[in-house]
Amino acid sequence: MEGVEPIRRKNGRGYMSPHLSIKFDSHLFSIDTSKSPKNCIQPDAYLITHAHSDHYGKSAMLSSSSIASAETARALEIRYNRKYRGRTFAVGESIQVGEVEVKTFNTGHTIGSTAFYWETEVGARILITGDVKDYSALPKCDFLVMEANYGDPWDASCIFEDDLASFYEAFESGASFGAYAFGKAQRAVALIRAIGYQGEIGMDSQSLALTRELMNESEPLTEISGNCPNVVSPWNLGQVPGFNKFILTGRNDVTYPAIRLSDHLDFRGLMHMVERISPREVLIYHPEGNRARLLAHHLKQCGIEASSLGDVENFFL
Ligand SMILES: [Zn+2]
């Protein structure tokens, strides 16, 4: 798009780094990107959409130019045991980067997950979604940078609905659940509390630290226990007594029975999101692999100007 230029970075050996920057007017914003080495061009800001490892906050959090929600910053600190050195905001507030006002929106993917929005000097509206579960709060834009975790139109596993009925049925039967410590675990606890359960929930140490800190739970959370339901990282499910266990996931390659509970939009949701946001151009930047390319291809067939990160030809060292 005129005046809006995506750029990637190559490392010293010529390989692409986990990097995307958007150049506009006299500014450079990096998106879910590892921190640039000292001798490289430095962005005005590192926008961190959320604290999942494949969005590189572990690295960007060490820069004073990083920008993340207060919850994302805290989750990064707990996950990586290092200090977040950037600036924070409350999701829904704006944050100023030089003369650019960056607006923030909730995407419902994790606690604190954020979409970023700003306008260029000539009024082009840019929206960066990060990973999305709920697009209802997102504004319309001209240039959309989005994910495609379940963006393959030809893969049946990219079409799904959350199976809340099975989750609650399992919970009533006394089951324990495997859920990733950041994101899914808090969602599971919220669902369990939503039906009025006020008793203890057992968790492994990282899930416990993240959930206590991010949810301000007034109801009891405890260590893994045979006397209450547990929500633990999938690899710790073996430590939970008993046999009534499920993994909460959108994937189907797991070692316990799975209950489909995803933190992402499925393919149909992604398409509805694009329709609602009605951009003039789409860049799909995440995840690595084929799905970004396949969704871009599909959007083009639908008459929308679209590309994926692999199509970005501008780069710097
Ligand atoms: Zn994520």
Boltz pocket constraint, residues with backbone or C-beta under 6 A from the ligand:
constraints:
  - pocket:
      binder: B
      contacts: [[A, 50], [A, 52], [A, 109], [A, 131]]
      max_distance: 6.0
